Amino acid sequence: LFDLCQELQNADPATRLIFTGREALPEPFDNRQQERVLGALSRKDAIELVRNVMTQNGLTLKATDPGKPSEEITDLVEAANRHARALVLLAQEISIRGVQATTENLRQLMADLHSRYPDDREKSLYASMELSLRRLPSDVREQIQPLAMFHGGMYKNVSNHMLGLDADDMTTV
């Protein structure tokens, strides 16, 4: 892949490449002076992200949540360490369970994950995914376990085989 990137870069002096990742890049792409570190969102941006995702998806805060929604959302974004993808995934959970219940569940999951994986930077994302998975019926969670190894999609025939489904069954999943 890096050889292809080098060819692209050599093809035209105007070519620019952007790499994202957590690992150091190999030569000649390891220029530390060109590196930009992306961290957690600011509190303001994290709160705005939650509001925008909920609005775009037609979701509303659960009416039974006592307290001030802005304070509760602030607590939630801090519990998620202002992790953008985690907050996007949590929007649906907020509308179903409410902000306080989602925050409490998230804090418990984060504590559990921290005790098991103290140095993992993705704890917020794992916790939000776990909350999403918990909404699925247990038989569906069991059935989809083989899909955990795929990222970004797969061929229909492969998914049929992995899930033990024939073509007719696949249309109902």
VMD Tcl script that builds the backbone (N, CA, C; Angstrom):
set m [mol new atoms 519]
animate dup $m
set s [atomselect $m all]
$s set {name element resname resid chain x y z} {
  {N N LEU 1 A 0.832 -1.196 0.000}
  {CA C LEU 1 A 0.000 0.000 0.000}
  {C C LEU 1 A 0.877 1.261 0.000}
  {N N PHE 2 A 1.930 1.242 0.819}
  {CA C PHE 2 A 2.799 2.415 0.866}
  {C C PHE 2 A 3.566 2.597 -0.438}
  {N N ASP 3 A 3.868 1.494 -1.144}
  {CA C ASP 3 A 4.507 1.615 -2.455}
  {C C ASP 3 A 3.568 2.329 -3.434}
  {N N LEU 4 A 2.286 1.965 -3.401}
  {CA C LEU 4 A 1.299 2.629 -4.248}
  {C C LEU 4 A 1.213 4.119 -3.890}
  {N N CYS 5 A 1.206 4.427 -2.616}
  {CA C CYS 5 A 1.167 5.833 -2.182}
  {C C CYS 5 A 2.382 6.591 -2.693}
  {N N GLN 6 A 3.528 5.948 -2.651}
  {CA C GLN 6 A 4.750 6.587 -3.147}
  {C C GLN 6 A 4.641 6.854 -4.645}
  {N N GLU 7 A 4.086 5.902 -5.403}
  {CA C GLU 7 A 3.891 6.096 -6.842}
  {C C GLU 7 A 2.939 7.258 -7.110}
  {N N LEU 8 A 1.863 7.337 -6.346}
  {CA C LEU 8 A 0.910 8.435 -6.512}
  {C C LEU 8 A 1.574 9.779 -6.234}
  {N N GLN 9 A 2.350 9.813 -5.194}
  {CA C GLN 9 A 3.025 11.055 -4.829}
  {C C GLN 9 A 4.056 11.459 -5.887}
  {N N ASN 10 A 4.730 10.492 -6.460}
  {CA C ASN 10 A 5.727 10.764 -7.500}
  {C C ASN 10 A 5.092 11.135 -8.837}
  {N N ALA 11 A 3.811 10.801 -9.026}
  {CA C ALA 11 A 3.152 11.037 -10.309}
  {C C ALA 11 A 2.956 12.523 -10.596}
  {N N ASP 12 A 2.781 13.304 -9.552}
  {CA C ASP 12 A 2.532 14.732 -9.756}
  {C C ASP 12 A 2.949 15.472 -8.490}
  {N N PRO 13 A 3.706 16.547 -8.622}
  {CA C PRO 13 A 4.153 17.285 -7.434}
  {C C PRO 13 A 2.998 17.871 -6.621}
  {N N ALA 14 A 1.836 18.029 -7.229}
  {CA C ALA 14 A 0.678 18.589 -6.516}
  {C C ALA 14 A -0.066 17.540 -5.688}
  {N N THR 15 A 0.303 16.274 -5.824}
  {CA C THR 15 A -0.382 15.206 -5.097}
  {C C THR 15 A -0.137 15.332 -3.598}
  {N N ARG 16 A -1.198 15.213 -2.832}
  {CA C ARG 16 A -1.113 15.229 -1.384}
  {C C ARG 16 A -1.822 13.989 -0.845}
  {N N LEU 17 A -1.254 13.405 0.176}
  {CA C LEU 17 A -1.832 12.217 0.803}
  {C C LEU 17 A -2.098 12.505 2.279}
  {N N ILE 18 A -3.207 11.989 2.778}
  {CA C ILE 18 A -3.527 12.118 4.193}
  {C C ILE 18 A -3.694 10.718 4.761}
  {N N PHE 19 A -2.963 10.439 5.812}
  {CA C PHE 19 A -3.058 9.152 6.497}
  {C C PHE 19 A -3.672 9.380 7.874}
  {N N THR 20 A -4.540 8.491 8.282}
  {CA C THR 20 A -5.039 8.539 9.651}
  {C C THR 20 A -4.729 7.203 10.298}
  {N N GLY 21 A -4.416 7.240 11.558}
  {CA C GLY 21 A -4.129 5.995 12.254}
  {C C GLY 21 A -3.467 6.247 13.582}
  {N N ARG 22 A -3.122 5.175 14.240}
  {CA C ARG 22 A -2.513 5.262 15.562}
  {C C ARG 22 A -1.052 4.820 15.551}
  {N N GLU 23 A -0.622 4.238 14.470}
  {CA C GLU 23 A 0.745 3.724 14.377}
  {C C GLU 23 A 1.621 4.704 13.605}
  {N N ALA 24 A 2.902 4.677 13.894}
  {CA C ALA 24 A 3.854 5.509 13.160}
  {C C ALA 24 A 3.916 5.044 11.710}
  {N N LEU 25 A 4.072 5.987 10.815}
  {CA C LEU 25 A 4.167 5.669 9.394}
  {C C LEU 25 A 5.605 5.318 9.024}
  {N N PRO 26 A 5.776 4.494 7.980}
  {CA C PRO 26 A 7.137 4.157 7.529}
  {C C PRO 26 A 7.715 5.296 6.678}
  {N N GLU 27 A 9.001 5.229 6.430}
  {CA C GLU 27 A 9.673 6.158 5.515}
  {C C GLU 27 A 8.993 6.041 4.155}
  {N N PRO 28 A 8.840 7.022 3.404}
  {CA C PRO 28 A 9.182 8.425 3.614}
  {C C PRO 28 A 8.007 9.229 4.176}
  {N N PHE 29 A 7.018 8.562 4.736}
  {CA C PHE 29 A 5.796 9.236 5.191}
  {C C PHE 29 A 5.811 9.562 6.676}
  {N N ASP 30 A 6.931 9.412 7.337}
  {CA C ASP 30 A 7.002 9.567 8.794}
  {C C ASP 30 A 7.436 10.958 9.238}
  {N N ASN 31 A 7.021 11.961 8.543}
  {CA C ASN 31 A 7.414 13.338 8.841}
  {C C ASN 31 A 6.622 13.852 10.049}
  {N N ARG 32 A 7.239 13.887 11.207}
  {CA C ARG 32 A 6.595 14.314 12.456}
  {C C ARG 32 A 6.140 15.776 12.402}
  {N N GLN 33 A 6.783 16.578 11.586}
  {CA C GLN 33 A 6.395 17.986 11.508}
  {C C GLN 33 A 5.084 18.172 10.753}
  {N N GLN 34 A 4.682 17.164 10.005}
  {CA C GLN 34 A 3.411 17.213 9.291}
  {C C GLN 34 A 2.289 16.505 10.051}
  {N N GLU 35 A 2.617 15.937 11.179}
  {CA C GLU 35 A 1.649 15.154 11.956}
  {C C GLU 35 A 0.702 16.064 12.728}
  {N N ARG 36 A -0.571 15.709 12.749}
  {CA C ARG 36 A -1.591 16.421 13.528}
  {C C ARG 36 A -2.281 15.390 14.415}
  {N N VAL 37 A -2.261 15.632 15.702}
  {CA C VAL 37 A -2.884 14.706 16.646}
  {C C VAL 37 A -4.331 15.140 16.873}
  {N N LEU 38 A -5.241 14.200 16.690}
  {CA C LEU 38 A -6.657 14.456 16.929}
  {C C LEU 38 A -7.027 13.862 18.281}
  {N N GLY 39 A -7.584 14.658 19.137}
  {CA C GLY 39 A -7.983 14.183 20.451}
  {C C GLY 39 A -9.489 14.249 20.631}
  {N N ALA 40 A -9.895 14.303 21.867}
  {CA C ALA 40 A -11.312 14.391 22.189}
  {C C ALA 40 A -11.882 15.720 21.695}
  {N N LEU 41 A -13.173 15.722 21.443}
  {CA C LEU 41 A -13.849 16.966 21.078}
  {C C LEU 41 A -13.838 17.920 22.266}
  {N N SER 42 A -13.993 19.188 21.997}
  {CA C SER 42 A -14.204 20.128 23.097}
  {C C SER 42 A -15.581 19.825 23.687}
  {N N ARG 43 A -15.800 20.249 24.911}
  {CA C ARG 43 A -17.108 19.997 25.548}
  {C C ARG 43 A -18.232 20.603 24.707}
  {N N LYS 44 A -18.029 21.838 24.253}
  {CA C LYS 44 A -19.049 22.524 23.445}
  {C C LYS 44 A -19.344 21.740 22.157}
  {N N ASP 45 A -18.298 21.310 21.450}
  {CA C ASP 45 A -18.484 20.563 20.207}
  {C C ASP 45 A -19.151 19.211 20.463}
  {N N ALA 46 A -18.808 18.564 21.571}
  {CA C ALA 46 A -19.398 17.262 21.895}
  {C C ALA 46 A -20.895 17.402 22.161}
  {N N ILE 47 A -21.273 18.416 22.905}
  {CA C ILE 47 A -22.696 18.656 23.187}
  {C C ILE 47 A -23.432 18.979 21.897}
  {N N GLU 48 A -22.830 19.810 21.074}
  {CA C GLU 48 A -23.441 20.167 19.787}
  {C C GLU 48 A -23.587 18.931 18.890}
  {N N LEU 49 A -22.594 18.061 18.899}
  {CA C LEU 49 A -22.666 16.834 18.110}
  {C C LEU 49 A -23.855 15.980 18.539}
  {N N VAL 50 A -24.032 15.788 19.836}
  {CA C VAL 50 A -25.165 14.990 20.327}
  {C C VAL 50 A -26.481 15.610 19.882}
  {N N ARG 51 A -26.602 16.905 20.045}
  {CA C ARG 51 A -27.847 17.588 19.638}
  {C C ARG 51 A -28.085 17.452 18.137}
  {N N ASN 52 A -27.038 17.646 17.327}
  {CA C ASN 52 A -27.193 17.551 15.874}
  {C C ASN 52 A -27.563 16.147 15.428}
  {N N VAL 53 A -26.924 15.135 16.005}
  {CA C VAL 53 A -27.236 13.752 15.624}
  {C C VAL 53 A -28.681 13.428 15.981}
  {N N MET 54 A -29.103 13.846 17.152}
  {CA C MET 54 A -30.487 13.582 17.553}
  {C C MET 54 A -31.465 14.306 16.632}
  {N N THR 55 A -31.186 15.549 16.303}
  {CA C THR 55 A -32.057 16.315 15.415}
  {C C THR 55 A -32.121 15.686 14.022}
  {N N GLN 56 A -30.963 15.331 13.458}
  {CA C GLN 56 A -30.920 14.754 12.112}
  {C C GLN 56 A -31.638 13.416 12.036}
  {N N ASN 57 A -31.684 12.699 13.150}
  {CA C ASN 57 A -32.343 11.389 13.164}
  {C C ASN 57 A -33.751 11.449 13.737}
  {N N GLY 58 A -34.254 12.643 13.972}
  {CA C GLY 58 A -35.613 12.803 14.485}
  {C C GLY 58 A -35.779 12.270 15.896}
  {N N LEU 59 A -34.717 12.271 16.678}
  {CA C LEU 59 A -34.762 11.753 18.038}
  {C C LEU 59 A -34.966 12.903 19.018}
  {N N THR 60 A -35.628 12.612 20.132}
  {CA C THR 60 A -35.834 13.615 21.168}
  {C C THR 60 A -35.404 13.047 22.507}
  {N N LEU 61 A -35.113 13.936 23.437}
  {CA C LEU 61 A -34.780 13.499 24.791}
  {C C LEU 61 A -36.004 12.853 25.409}
  {N N LYS 62 A -35.784 11.822 26.189}
  {CA C LYS 62 A -36.874 11.137 26.871}
  {C C LYS 62 A -37.482 12.101 27.888}
  {N N ALA 63 A -38.808 12.255 27.858}
  {CA C ALA 63 A -39.485 13.246 28.685}
  {C C ALA 63 A -39.399 12.935 30.177}
  {N N THR 64 A -39.145 11.703 30.550}
  {CA C THR 64 A -39.130 11.335 31.963}
  {C C THR 64 A -37.831 11.676 32.674}
  {N N ASP 65 A -36.834 12.173 31.939}
  {CA C ASP 65 A -35.575 12.569 32.577}
  {C C ASP 65 A -35.807 13.825 33.416}
  {N N PRO 66 A -35.568 13.729 34.740}
  {CA C PRO 66 A -35.661 14.949 35.547}
  {C C PRO 66 A -34.395 15.782 35.367}
  {N N GLY 67 A -34.435 16.998 35.847}
  {CA C GLY 67 A -33.226 17.821 35.791}
  {C C GLY 67 A -33.165 18.657 34.533}
  {N N LYS 68 A -32.009 19.259 34.330}
  {CA C LYS 68 A -31.805 20.143 33.187}
  {C C LYS 68 A -31.106 19.371 32.079}
  {N N PRO 69 A -31.735 19.287 30.902}
  {CA C PRO 69 A -31.128 18.523 29.799}
  {C C PRO 69 A -29.711 18.934 29.461}
  {N N SER 70 A -29.400 20.242 29.510}
  {CA C SER 70 A -28.049 20.669 29.143}
  {C C SER 70 A -27.013 20.125 30.121}
  {N N GLU 71 A -27.333 20.093 31.417}
  {CA C GLU 71 A -26.413 19.536 32.413}
  {C C GLU 71 A -26.269 18.026 32.238}
  {N N GLU 72 A -27.385 17.359 31.950}
  {CA C GLU 72 A -27.352 15.910 31.774}
  {C C GLU 72 A -26.544 15.515 30.542}
  {N N ILE 73 A -26.696 16.263 29.465}
  {CA C ILE 73 A -25.924 15.978 28.260}
  {C C ILE 73 A -24.446 16.255 28.509}
  {N N THR 74 A -24.142 17.290 29.268}
  {CA C THR 74 A -22.753 17.568 29.623}
  {C C THR 74 A -22.155 16.397 30.400}
  {N N ASP 75 A -22.916 15.857 31.358}
  {CA C ASP 75 A -22.453 14.689 32.115}
  {C C ASP 75 A -22.197 13.509 31.183}
  {N N LEU 76 A -23.096 13.317 30.215}
  {CA C LEU 76 A -22.941 12.203 29.281}
  {C C LEU 76 A -21.690 12.364 28.425}
  {N N VAL 77 A -21.485 13.556 27.856}
  {CA C VAL 77 A -20.319 13.728 26.975}
  {C C VAL 77 A -19.017 13.563 27.754}
  {N N GLU 78 A -19.013 13.949 29.018}
  {CA C GLU 78 A -17.821 13.739 29.839}
  {C C GLU 78 A -17.633 12.260 30.161}
  {N N ALA 79 A -18.737 11.549 30.416}
  {CA C ALA 79 A -18.647 10.104 30.688}
  {C C ALA 79 A -18.111 9.360 29.472}
  {N N ALA 80 A -18.408 9.872 28.272}
  {CA C ALA 80 A -17.925 9.254 27.030}
  {C C ALA 80 A -16.559 9.799 26.628}
  {N N ASN 81 A -15.943 10.578 27.497}
  {CA C ASN 81 A -14.634 11.185 27.221}
  {C C ASN 81 A -14.643 12.027 25.949}
  {N N ARG 82 A -15.798 12.579 25.621}
  {CA C ARG 82 A -15.982 13.436 24.441}
  {C C ARG 82 A -15.504 12.754 23.154}
  {N N HIS 83 A -15.696 11.436 23.093}
  {CA C HIS 83 A -15.310 10.630 21.942}
  {C C HIS 83 A -16.418 10.736 20.889}
  {N N ALA 84 A -16.094 11.306 19.735}
  {CA C ALA 84 A -17.099 11.633 18.723}
  {C C ALA 84 A -17.922 10.422 18.287}
  {N N ARG 85 A -17.275 9.341 17.921}
  {CA C ARG 85 A -18.028 8.183 17.415}
  {C C ARG 85 A -18.906 7.584 18.508}
  {N N ALA 86 A -18.410 7.545 19.736}
  {CA C ALA 86 A -19.210 7.028 20.843}
  {C C ALA 86 A -20.469 7.876 21.026}
  {N N LEU 87 A -20.327 9.183 20.937}
  {CA C LEU 87 A -21.480 10.057 21.130}
  {C C LEU 87 A -22.513 9.888 20.020}
  {N N VAL 88 A -22.061 9.671 18.806}
  {CA C VAL 88 A -22.990 9.417 17.700}
  {C C VAL 88 A -23.770 8.133 17.975}
  {N N LEU 89 A -23.081 7.096 18.416}
  {CA C LEU 89 A -23.741 5.824 18.704}
  {C C LEU 89 A -24.690 5.927 19.891}
  {N N LEU 90 A -24.411 6.802 20.830}
  {CA C LEU 90 A -25.238 6.927 22.032}
  {C C LEU 90 A -26.529 7.714 21.808}
  {N N ALA 91 A -26.661 8.438 20.717}
  {CA C ALA 91 A -27.838 9.268 20.490}
  {C C ALA 91 A -29.125 8.452 20.539}
  {N N GLN 92 A -29.142 7.299 19.904}
  {CA C GLN 92 A -30.338 6.439 19.914}
  {C C GLN 92 A -30.625 5.964 21.334}
  {N N GLU 93 A -29.592 5.595 22.045}
  {CA C GLU 93 A -29.744 5.130 23.429}
  {C C GLU 93 A -30.361 6.220 24.300}
  {N N ILE 94 A -29.959 7.452 24.089}
  {CA C ILE 94 A -30.489 8.578 24.855}
  {C C ILE 94 A -31.989 8.705 24.645}
  {N N SER 95 A -32.438 8.575 23.402}
  {CA C SER 95 A -33.863 8.750 23.118}
  {C C SER 95 A -34.697 7.599 23.659}
  {N N ILE 96 A -34.109 6.435 23.821}
  {CA C ILE 96 A -34.848 5.269 24.328}
  {C C ILE 96 A -34.849 5.233 25.857}
  {N N ARG 97 A -33.678 5.364 26.451}
  {CA C ARG 97 A -33.544 5.192 27.903}
  {C C ARG 97 A -33.498 6.500 28.677}
  {N N GLY 98 A -33.181 7.586 27.996}
  {CA C GLY 98 A -33.008 8.858 28.676}
  {C C GLY 98 A -31.540 9.138 28.916}
  {N N VAL 99 A -31.238 10.398 29.141}
  {CA C VAL 99 A -29.851 10.811 29.295}
  {C C VAL 99 A -29.248 10.247 30.577}
  {N N GLN 100 A -29.973 10.357 31.683}
  {CA C GLN 100 A -29.415 9.890 32.961}
  {C C GLN 100 A -29.145 8.394 32.953}
  {N N ALA 101 A -30.104 7.597 32.484}
  {CA C ALA 101 A -29.913 6.139 32.461}
  {C C ALA 101 A -28.765 5.762 31.534}
  {N N THR 102 A -28.678 6.432 30.385}
  {CA C THR 102 A -27.590 6.165 29.446}
  {C C THR 102 A -26.246 6.517 30.080}
  {N N THR 103 A -26.188 7.650 30.757}
  {CA C THR 103 A -24.947 8.066 31.413}
  {C C THR 103 A -24.548 7.087 32.499}
  {N N GLU 104 A -25.507 6.655 33.321}
  {CA C GLU 104 A -25.209 5.684 34.383}
  {C C GLU 104 A -24.706 4.365 33.796}
  {N N ASN 105 A -25.388 3.871 32.751}
  {CA C ASN 105 A -24.941 2.636 32.091}
  {C C ASN 105 A -23.543 2.801 31.512}
  {N N LEU 106 A -23.306 3.930 30.885}
  {CA C LEU 106 A -22.011 4.191 30.275}
  {C C LEU 106 A -20.909 4.240 31.336}
  {N N ARG 107 A -21.171 4.911 32.439}
  {CA C ARG 107 A -20.160 4.989 33.515}
  {C C ARG 107 A -19.828 3.604 34.056}
  {N N GLN 108 A -20.849 2.762 34.241}
  {CA C GLN 108 A -20.604 1.404 34.745}
  {C C GLN 108 A -19.783 0.603 33.736}
  {N N LEU 109 A -20.158 0.693 32.464}
  {CA C LEU 109 A -19.401 -0.009 31.431}
  {C C LEU 109 A -17.955 0.488 31.354}
  {N N MET 110 A -17.776 1.795 31.451}
  {CA C MET 110 A -16.429 2.362 31.392}
  {C C MET 110 A -15.580 1.860 32.562}
  {N N ALA 111 A -16.185 1.791 33.747}
  {CA C ALA 111 A -15.448 1.291 34.912}
  {C C ALA 111 A -15.063 -0.170 34.706}
  {N N ASP 112 A -15.995 -0.974 34.190}
  {CA C ASP 112 A -15.706 -2.386 33.911}
  {C C ASP 112 A -14.592 -2.518 32.870}
  {N N LEU 113 A -14.702 -1.738 31.792}
  {CA C LEU 113 A -13.684 -1.792 30.741}
  {C C LEU 113 A -12.326 -1.326 31.256}
  {N N HIS 114 A -12.339 -0.304 32.105}
  {CA C HIS 114 A -11.066 0.189 32.641}
  {C C HIS 114 A -10.389 -0.864 33.516}
  {N N SER 115 A -11.178 -1.598 34.284}
  {CA C SER 115 A -10.559 -2.628 35.131}
  {C C SER 115 A -9.998 -3.769 34.285}
  {N N ARG 116 A -10.638 -4.057 33.143}
  {CA C ARG 116 A -10.160 -5.136 32.274}
  {C C ARG 116 A -9.076 -4.677 31.310}
  {N N TYR 117 A -9.185 -3.452 30.786}
  {CA C TYR 117 A -8.258 -2.934 29.775}
  {C C TYR 117 A -7.829 -1.516 30.144}
  {N N PRO 118 A -6.995 -1.359 31.143}
  {CA C PRO 118 A -6.688 -0.018 31.656}
  {C C PRO 118 A -6.023 0.923 30.654}
  {N N ASP 119 A -5.313 0.429 29.673}
  {CA C ASP 119 A -4.574 1.307 28.761}
  {C C ASP 119 A -5.215 1.456 27.388}
  {N N ASP 120 A -6.418 0.923 27.191}
  {CA C ASP 120 A -7.043 0.978 25.874}
  {C C ASP 120 A -7.714 2.325 25.653}
  {N N ARG 121 A -7.338 3.001 24.560}
  {CA C ARG 121 A -7.856 4.335 24.261}
  {C C ARG 121 A -9.278 4.316 23.720}
  {N N GLU 122 A -9.799 3.167 23.353}
  {CA C GLU 122 A -11.109 3.087 22.709}
  {C C GLU 122 A -12.238 2.688 23.667}
  {N N LYS 123 A -12.031 2.824 24.961}
  {CA C LYS 123 A -13.043 2.384 25.924}
  {C C LYS 123 A -14.401 3.047 25.698}
  {N N SER 124 A -14.429 4.328 25.382}
  {CA C SER 124 A -15.697 5.026 25.164}
  {C C SER 124 A -16.458 4.416 23.994}
  {N N LEU 125 A -15.733 4.110 22.935}
  {CA C LEU 125 A -16.367 3.517 21.766}
  {C C LEU 125 A -16.886 2.122 22.090}
  {N N TYR 126 A -16.089 1.318 22.773}
  {CA C TYR 126 A -16.521 -0.035 23.141}
  {C C TYR 126 A -17.768 0.010 24.018}
  {N N ALA 127 A -17.787 0.939 24.951}
  {CA C ALA 127 A -18.934 1.038 25.859}
  {C C ALA 127 A -20.197 1.425 25.104}
  {N N SER 128 A -20.103 2.377 24.183}
  {CA C SER 128 A -21.298 2.780 23.438}
  {C C SER 128 A -21.779 1.655 22.529}
  {N N MET 129 A -20.849 0.891 21.962}
  {CA C MET 129 A -21.243 -0.247 21.131}
  {C C MET 129 A -21.927 -1.317 21.990}
  {N N GLU 130 A -21.407 -1.535 23.186}
  {CA C GLU 130 A -22.022 -2.507 24.094}
  {C C GLU 130 A -23.448 -2.099 24.446}
  {N N LEU 131 A -23.666 -0.818 24.715}
  {CA C LEU 131 A -25.014 -0.355 25.008}
  {C C LEU 131 A -25.939 -0.578 23.812}
  {N N SER 132 A -25.437 -0.356 22.613}
  {CA C SER 132 A -26.239 -0.601 21.409}
  {C C SER 132 A -26.563 -2.082 21.256}
  {N N LEU 133 A -25.576 -2.941 21.482}
  {CA C LEU 133 A -25.799 -4.385 21.366}
  {C C LEU 133 A -26.798 -4.892 22.396}
  {N N ARG 134 A -26.812 -4.301 23.557}
  {CA C ARG 134 A -27.742 -4.731 24.609}
  {C C ARG 134 A -29.191 -4.505 24.222}
  {N N ARG 135 A -29.453 -3.618 23.282}
  {CA C ARG 135 A -30.824 -3.374 22.833}
  {C C ARG 135 A -31.338 -4.505 21.946}
  {N N LEU 136 A -30.441 -5.301 21.391}
  {CA C LEU 136 A -30.859 -6.391 20.522}
  {C C LEU 136 A -31.344 -7.582 21.348}
  {N N PRO 137 A -32.316 -8.321 20.834}
  {CA C PRO 137 A -32.719 -9.550 21.530}
  {C C PRO 137 A -31.534 -10.516 21.603}
  {N N SER 138 A -31.495 -11.323 22.653}
  {CA C SER 138 A -30.348 -12.209 22.879}
  {C C SER 138 A -30.135 -13.190 21.730}
  {N N ASP 139 A -31.225 -13.692 21.109}
  {CA C ASP 139 A -31.054 -14.631 20.003}
  {C C ASP 139 A -30.411 -13.952 18.789}
  {N N VAL 140 A -30.720 -12.686 18.566}
  {CA C VAL 140 A -30.102 -11.944 17.456}
  {C C VAL 140 A -28.627 -11.687 17.762}
  {N N ARG 141 A -28.317 -11.311 19.009}
  {CA C ARG 141 A -26.912 -11.097 19.387}
  {C C ARG 141 A -26.104 -12.367 19.170}
  {N N GLU 142 A -26.680 -13.495 19.512}
  {CA C GLU 142 A -25.993 -14.783 19.321}
  {C C GLU 142 A -25.786 -15.052 17.831}
  {N N GLN 143 A -26.810 -14.790 17.045}
  {CA C GLN 143 A -26.745 -15.077 15.607}
  {C C GLN 143 A -25.712 -14.224 14.883}
  {N N ILE 144 A -25.528 -12.972 15.282}
  {CA C ILE 144 A -24.645 -12.075 14.544}
  {C C ILE 144 A -23.192 -12.117 15.003}
  {N N GLN 145 A -22.863 -12.916 15.991}
  {CA C GLN 145 A -21.475 -12.972 16.469}
  {C C GLN 145 A -20.441 -13.217 15.364}
  {N N PRO 146 A -20.710 -14.083 14.387}
  {CA C PRO 146 A -19.694 -14.288 13.336}
  {C C PRO 146 A -19.389 -13.033 12.516}
  {N N LEU 147 A -20.267 -12.044 12.558}
  {CA C LEU 147 A -20.044 -10.828 11.770}
  {C C LEU 147 A -19.023 -9.899 12.414}
  {N N ALA 148 A -18.611 -10.182 13.635}
  {CA C ALA 148 A -17.672 -9.315 14.351}
  {C C ALA 148 A -16.342 -9.182 13.624}
  {N N MET 149 A -15.991 -10.150 12.826}
  {CA C MET 149 A -14.694 -10.111 12.135}
  {C C MET 149 A -14.702 -9.234 10.888}
  {N N PHE 150 A -15.868 -8.716 10.492}
  {CA C PHE 150 A -15.959 -7.916 9.272}
  {C C PHE 150 A -16.055 -6.436 9.606}
  {N N HIS 151 A -15.486 -5.614 8.740}
  {CA C HIS 151 A -15.535 -4.168 8.902}
  {C C HIS 151 A -15.831 -3.552 7.541}
  {N N GLY 152 A -16.877 -2.763 7.472}
  {CA C GLY 152 A -17.168 -2.041 6.243}
  {C C GLY 152 A -17.976 -2.811 5.221}
  {N N GLY 153 A -18.425 -4.014 5.552}
  {CA C GLY 153 A -19.270 -4.763 4.643}
  {C C GLY 153 A -18.662 -6.085 4.216}
  {N N MET 154 A -19.469 -6.851 3.478}
  {CA C MET 154 A -19.032 -8.147 2.968}
  {C C MET 154 A -19.965 -8.538 1.827}
  {N N TYR 155 A -19.562 -9.532 1.087}
  {CA C TYR 155 A -20.417 -10.045 0.027}
  {C C TYR 155 A -21.585 -10.809 0.638}
  {N N LYS 156 A -22.736 -10.723 -0.032}
  {CA C LYS 156 A -23.959 -11.360 0.471}
  {C C LYS 156 A -23.770 -12.865 0.676}
  {N N ASN 157 A -23.115 -13.512 -0.266}
  {CA C ASN 157 A -22.923 -14.958 -0.133}
  {C C ASN 157 A -22.063 -15.303 1.090}
  {N N VAL 158 A -21.088 -14.450 1.381}
  {CA C VAL 158 A -20.240 -14.679 2.551}
  {C C VAL 158 A -21.072 -14.516 3.822}
  {N N SER 159 A -21.887 -13.452 3.876}
  {CA C SER 159 A -22.709 -13.250 5.070}
  {C C SER 159 A -23.711 -14.384 5.233}
  {N N ASN 160 A -24.295 -14.849 4.142}
  {CA C ASN 160 A -25.224 -15.995 4.220}
  {C C ASN 160 A -24.528 -17.197 4.841}
  {N N HIS 161 A -23.327 -17.468 4.368}
  {CA C HIS 161 A -22.579 -18.621 4.870}
  {C C HIS 161 A -22.222 -18.431 6.347}
  {N N MET 162 A -21.724 -17.246 6.705}
  {CA C MET 162 A -21.312 -16.986 8.086}
  {C C MET 162 A -22.487 -17.074 9.057}
  {N N LEU 163 A -23.666 -16.661 8.609}
  {CA C LEU 163 A -24.839 -16.669 9.483}
  {C C LEU 163 A -25.652 -17.953 9.360}
  {N N GLY 164 A -25.246 -18.841 8.450}
  {CA C GLY 164 A -25.980 -20.083 8.270}
  {C C GLY 164 A -27.347 -19.865 7.661}
  {N N LEU 165 A -27.454 -18.887 6.769}
  {CA C LEU 165 A -28.736 -18.548 6.163}
  {C C LEU 165 A -28.744 -18.908 4.688}
  {N N ASP 166 A -29.927 -19.223 4.178}
  {CA C ASP 166 A -30.042 -19.343 2.735}
  {C C ASP 166 A -30.497 -17.990 2.185}
  {N N ALA 167 A -30.567 -17.845 0.892}
  {CA C ALA 167 A -30.847 -16.559 0.270}
  {C C ALA 167 A -32.187 -15.973 0.721}
  {N N ASP 168 A -33.188 -16.816 0.920}
  {CA C ASP 168 A -34.500 -16.320 1.354}
  {C C ASP 168 A -34.452 -15.775 2.777}
  {N N ASP 169 A -33.710 -16.449 3.661}
  {CA C ASP 169 A -33.594 -15.998 5.045}
  {C C ASP 169 A -32.897 -14.642 5.135}
  {N N MET 170 A -31.927 -14.403 4.267}
  {CA C MET 170 A -31.113 -13.197 4.347}
  {C C MET 170 A -31.942 -11.944 4.167}
  {N N THR 171 A -33.002 -11.998 3.380}
  {CA C THR 171 A -33.815 -10.809 3.155}
  {C C THR 171 A -34.617 -10.412 4.390}
  {N N THR 172 A -34.794 -11.314 5.349}
  {CA C THR 172 A -35.560 -11.001 6.556}
  {C C THR 172 A -34.688 -10.546 7.705}
  {N N VAL 173 A -33.364 -10.656 7.556}
  {CA C VAL 173 A -32.472 -10.277 8.649}
  {C C VAL 173 A -32.200 -8.800 8.628}
}
mol reanalyze $m
mol bondsrecalc $m
mol representation Tube
mol addrep $m
